[in-house]
């Protein structure tokens, strides 16, 4: 026989309190005159009866789903998520942890040409959305119709409707290139995923050009290696670099996952890092510390980016934030073993 589900009435009866008191404790309501002794008694009753709140019923009462949508890039339309890049794993882990602490859950999605994301948001009753990366302007305009809080991460969309959080990608590209120049390198390859207008890679390329100009080095398009932001393309770029006739002594890769692939591609073609070619990455994911050689890289605080994205969306949902927030987190260089000083 099917076991009867424990109800909030059962918990109230066991604890000797009202249903309203149980609700206050479950929802961590502030300002209610409930003693610590009563709170402990309620929690003991919940534990004893193994009570699990009915989220569907609670959402009907509160008019909230406690569900946050997270949109992350796909490798290509209709293909898998970009989880092969450790950046997304670190980011999502931080978002999920912060959301879970506040009683929220995540719905992770990509976007499909044949399914408007606004339909997902409406059908699932999302309370808010976190969007990572660059999408067509029409996508952002469509989402405004949801009339729910939205945080953009690593996007250069300047619409006043959206909160935003990111880093100064141009400055990060400048720091990476400047570091190599100051180590004596003047022929520096730029290895990147596709450079989209107003995207992170386009801004990192601008920073690369800024550093070259500052040190009187001419920009050379032959030193651009553009493909996909993944390990496999990094290997291909490393192989091309190893066989290049352009005289590169160093490379700046716009993501650590790319840089690690570049190092492998160089090694497979008989070159050593940093003895023959120096490599700098971007992100400072865990992989940067354990690759051989360990990777000099531009560090951004990925976990903090995720935490603040979750915090902003939840505070907006709960009406604790009413004005647009734009947050820029700092970046800096982490020196490890993949760069040789040739001065």
N, C-alpha and C positions, 0 to 999 in steps of 0.2 A: 504493500500500500504506500502511495506517495506521502512523504512526510510533509506536514503542514508547515508553510513558511512562517517564521517568527515575525510578528508585526510590531509596530511601534507601540501599540496598546499593551502587548505582552511585556515589553521592556518597562513601560510606565508602571504596570502593575507590580512587576518584580522589584523595581526601585522605590515604589511607594511615592511617586511624583506624578505630575500632570504630563500629558502628551506634549504640551507647549514647552515644558522644561526639558524634555528629551530633545525636542527640536532645537532649542537654544544651545544645548551642549553639543549636538551633532554639527551644528553650523558655526560653532565657536563665536557666538554672538557676544559682542562687547557691551558693557554697560548694564547688563541684566543682574539683578540682585540675587544671584545664586551662589551659595556658599561652596567653598572647596570640598566640604564634606558631602554635599549633595552631588557635585560633579563627579567625585570619586565613586559614589554609590551608583550613579547612572552608568559610569564606565564599567564598573564591576558587573552590573546587570547585563550590559551589552556583551561583555566577554563571556559570561556564564551561559547566556542563551544563544551565543554565536549569531547575534543579530547583524544582518547585512542590509543597509538602507536600500530601498527601492529607488534607483536613480531616475527611472522613468516617471514615477509618481512625484518625486521631488521636483523634477524639471517642469511638470505640469503646474505645480503650485508656484514655483519661483519664476516661471517663464524663462528659465535658462536651461541650457543643456550641459553646462560646464564642459563644453567641448570646444577646443581651439584647433582650427585648421592650420596646417603648415604646408606651404607649397614650395617644393624644391625642384631644381632643374632635372631634366631627363637628358640622357646622352644624346638622343634624337627624339623627334616626335614618335610616340608609339613604342619607344624602347624603355629600357630599365632606368631606375634612378641612378644618380651619380654617386652611389655609396662607395665606389672604388676609391674615391678621394676621401682620405681620413678627415678632412675638414668637416664634411657633413655629419659624420658620425659623432665627432666631438661637439659640434654645434647642437645637434638634436638631443644628445645625451643631457646637455646642460639645460636646454629648453624643457625637456620632459621632467627633469628633476625639480626644477623651480615650479612648473605647473602642478606637478603631483603634490608638492608641499601645500599648495593653495587649493587643492581639491579639484583640479582641472585635469582633463585628459586630452590627448592629441589625436587628430586625424591627419595622417600624412598622405599627401597627394602630389601627383604631377599634373600636367594640364594636357588635354587632348583636343585636337582640332575639332572633333565631332561632339564634344561635350563642354558646354560653357561652365566655368567654375562657379558662376553665380548659382547655377542649378544645384551643384553640390552643397554650397553654403546654405541655400534655402531648404533643401530636402533634409539635410542633417541638422538644421537648426543651430549652426555654428554661432558661438558667442563672439568670436573674434578670429582674425586670420593673421598669420605671420607669413610673409612672402620673401623668399630668398632668391636674389639674382635679378636679371634683366629680362623683361618681357615687353611685347609690343604695347604702345600707349593705349590701344583699344582695350587690352586686357585690364589695365588699371582703371580705365574709365568705366568699364562694365562692372568692376567690383564695387565701385562707389555706390552703385544702385542697391547694394546689400544693406547700406545704412548701418553697418556694424564696425567696431574698431578694427583698424588694419595697421600693422607695422611692416614697413619695408626694410629688408636687410640687404646691404651691399647693392643698393639700387640708387641711381642718380636721377630718379623721377622727382621733380620738385613741386608736385601738386600739394597744395596746402592741406588737403584732406587727410593725408597719411602721416603717421609717425614714421620716423626713420632712424636707423642705427647703422653705423658703418665705421670705416677708417679712412684716413687720407691716403688713398691708393697711389696717387701721384707722388706724394712724399715718400711712400714706401719704395716705389720704383727708383726714385732719386737716391735714397739711402743705399740701396743695393748696388747701384751702378757707381756711385761715389766711392763706396768701400773698395770696389775692385780697382777703380782708377787710382786711388791712393796707395794701393798695393803695387802700382806700376803697370797695370794692364791698360791698353789703349784699343785693342781690337777685341771688343766684347760682344759675343752673340746674345741676341734677345730671343728667348725660347718661350713660346706662349700658346695657349689655346686661341681660338678665333678672337680677333679684335673687333668687338661690336661698338658702335657709337655710344658714348656715355657709359660704357661698361667698365668693370674693374680692370680688365686687361688693357683697354685703351688708355685708361688713366695711368697705369703702371708704365706703359710705353711712353707717355708724355714725361713721366718722371725720369725715365732712362734718357730721353732726349735732353731734358733739363740739365742733367749731370754732364753729359757730353759737351753741351754748349758752354757750361760754366768752366770746363777745363780746356776749351778750345779744340775739341775733337769733332771732326766732321761726322755727321750721321750717314751711315751706309746701309741702304736697304738690303744689300747682299748678306748682311749679318742678321736678318730677321728670319726666324724659323717658326712658322705659324701652322698650327694643326689643331689637335684636341688636347684638352687638359686631362690627360691620363698617363699612366705608367707606360703603356704600349707606345704612345707617340713619343714619350721621353726617350725610350730606347732607340726609336727611329731617328730622332733628332740628334742623339748622341753619336749614332753611326755616321750620319751626314757630317756632323761636326768633326769627327775623327778623320774623315776623308776630304775635308774642305781645303780649298786652295787659297782661302782668304786670310790666313794667318792669325786666326783667333787664338788668344791665350787664355780666355775666360768666357764664361757664359752666365747670364742671369736668367733663371727660369722663374716664371711668374706663379708657380705653385710648387710646394715641396714634392708632391707626387710626381710632377714632371721632372724635377731636379734629380730625384732618385733614379728615375728611368734614364736620364741623360748619363748619370754616372755609370750605370750598367752598360749602356750602349757604347760609351767610350772604352770601358774595360774590355768589352767583347771585341773591340777593334784595336786592341793593343796599346791603348793610352792609359796613363795613370792619373788619378786625381789625388792631390793637386799638382803633382810633379810636372805633368805635361800640360794639363788644362785645369784651371780653377772653376769652381761652380758655386753659385749662390742661389738659394731658393727663396720661397715666400710662404709664410704662415706659421712656421714652427710647430708642426704637428709632431706627435710622439715619434713617428718614423724618422724625423730629422735627427733625433738623438741616437738612434740605434743602427742607422745605415753605416756602411764602411766606405770611405771615411765619414765621420759624423759631419752633418751639414751646417755650414754657415748660412744663415737665413734671416729674413726680415720677420720679426716676431709680432704677431697680433694676438690679443687675448681672446681666443675663440670661445672659451667657456664663459667669459664675462659678456661677450656679445650675445650668446644664447640666453644667459641669465637676465640681462637687461631687456632683451626682446620680450621674454615671457613676463617679466615684471611690468613693463609698460602696457602690454596688451591686457593683463589682468587688472591692473589699476584703472585702466580706461573702462573696462567692462563693469567694474564696481564703482564707477563714477568718482574715483579718487583723483583722476586726471581729466581735466576738461579742455586743456590747451595743447596744441601740437608740440610734440617733443622731437628734437633732432639731436642725436648724440653721435659724436665722433670720438672713437677710442684711439689711444696712442699706438704708435708702432716704433720699433727700434731694431737695431742690428744685434744678432746673437752670433758671436765669433766662435767657430769650432775648427774643424780640421780640413775643410774642403777648399781653402784658398791659400795660395802660395804668394809670398811677397817677392816680386821680381825686380824691385828697385835696385 
